[in-house]
Amino acid sequence: MASHGGNHHFRKDLLGSPIAFYERELGRLSRPSRSWASAPCPFHNHDHGQKRRSAFAVRLDTGGFKCLS
C-alpha cells in the first residue's frame, strides 16, 4: 500500500450535519427521541404492495444508522 506522506487526520468538522444529510436522502425524519429518529428504510422499501414500510433508525448526533427489518 502506497504512503502519501505527511500527517493526515480525518476532519469530522468538515462533514455536514447528519440530520441534513439523511433528510436530503430519505425525506423528513420522524419521531426524534433520545437522539434517534426514524425514516423508511432505503434498503428494504420496494414497491411490492407492502402495507407496512420497513423502519430505518438514524443516530442524530453521529450519523450512525440501523435497519430495523
C-alpha positions as a Markdown table, in Angstrom:
| # | Residue | x | y | z |
|---|---|---|---|---|
| 1 | Met | 0.0 | 0.0 | 0.0 |
| 2 | Ala | 1.4 | 3.3 | -1.0 |
| 3 | Ser | 2.0 | 6.0 | 1.5 |
| 4 | His | 1.2 | 9.6 | 0.6 |
| 5 | Gly | 3.4 | 11.0 | 3.3 |
| 6 | Gly | 2.5 | 13.8 | 5.6 |
| 7 | Asn | 0.4 | 13.7 | 8.7 |
| 8 | His | -3.2 | 13.3 | 7.6 |
| 9 | His | -6.1 | 13.3 | 10.0 |
| 10 | Phe | -9.8 | 12.8 | 9.5 |
| 11 | Arg | -11.6 | 16.2 | 9.8 |
| 12 | Lys | -15.1 | 15.4 | 11.1 |
| 13 | Asp | -15.8 | 19.1 | 11.4 |
| 14 | Leu | -15.8 | 19.3 | 7.6 |
| 15 | Leu | -18.8 | 17.0 | 7.4 |
| 16 | Gly | -22.3 | 18.3 | 7.2 |
| 17 | Ser | -25.0 | 17.7 | 9.8 |
| 18 | Pro | -26.2 | 14.1 | 9.9 |
| 19 | Ile | -29.8 | 15.4 | 10.1 |
| 20 | Ala | -29.4 | 17.5 | 6.9 |
| 21 | Phe | -27.8 | 14.6 | 5.1 |
| 22 | Tyr | -30.4 | 12.0 | 6.0 |
| 23 | Glu | -33.3 | 14.4 | 5.3 |
| 24 | Arg | -31.9 | 15.2 | 1.9 |
| 25 | Glu | -31.5 | 11.4 | 1.1 |
| 26 | Leu | -34.6 | 10.0 | 2.8 |
| 27 | Gly | -37.0 | 12.9 | 3.3 |
| 28 | Arg | -38.4 | 14.0 | 6.6 |
| 29 | Leu | -37.2 | 12.2 | 9.6 |
| 30 | Ser | -39.9 | 11.3 | 12.1 |
| 31 | Arg | -40.2 | 11.0 | 15.8 |
| 32 | Pro | -36.8 | 12.2 | 17.1 |
| 33 | Ser | -36.3 | 10.6 | 20.5 |
| 34 | Arg | -33.2 | 10.3 | 22.7 |
| 35 | Ser | -31.0 | 11.4 | 19.7 |
| 36 | Trp | -32.6 | 8.8 | 17.4 |
| 37 | Ala | -35.1 | 9.5 | 14.5 |
| 38 | Ser | -36.7 | 7.1 | 12.1 |
| 39 | Ala | -37.4 | 7.1 | 8.3 |
| 40 | Pro | -38.4 | 4.5 | 5.8 |
| 41 | Cys | -35.6 | 2.1 | 5.1 |
| 42 | Pro | -33.8 | 2.9 | 1.8 |
| 43 | Phe | -32.6 | -0.8 | 1.6 |
| 44 | His | -35.9 | -2.6 | 2.1 |
| 45 | Asn | -38.7 | -0.3 | 0.9 |
| 46 | His | -39.6 | -1.5 | -2.5 |
| 47 | Asp | -43.0 | -1.0 | -4.0 |
| 48 | His | -44.2 | -4.6 | -3.9 |
| 49 | Gly | -47.6 | -3.9 | -2.4 |
| 50 | Gln | -46.2 | -3.8 | 1.1 |
| 51 | Lys | -48.7 | -2.4 | 3.6 |
| 52 | Arg | -46.0 | -1.7 | 6.2 |
| 53 | Arg | -42.8 | 0.1 | 5.5 |
| 54 | Ser | -39.6 | -1.1 | 6.9 |
| 55 | Ala | -38.0 | 1.1 | 9.6 |
| 56 | Phe | -34.6 | 2.8 | 9.5 |
| 57 | Ala | -33.2 | 4.4 | 12.6 |
| 58 | Val | -30.7 | 7.3 | 12.5 |
| 59 | Arg | -28.5 | 8.5 | 15.3 |
| 60 | Leu | -28.8 | 12.2 | 15.0 |
| 61 | Asp | -25.5 | 13.1 | 16.8 |
| 62 | Thr | -23.2 | 10.7 | 15.0 |
| 63 | Gly | -25.0 | 9.9 | 11.7 |
| 64 | Gly | -24.9 | 6.1 | 12.5 |
| 65 | Phe | -27.9 | 4.1 | 11.3 |
| 66 | Lys | -29.6 | 0.8 | 11.8 |
| 67 | Cys | -32.1 | -1.0 | 9.6 |
| 68 | Leu | -34.9 | -2.5 | 11.8 |
| 69 | Ser | -36.2 | -5.0 | 9.3 |
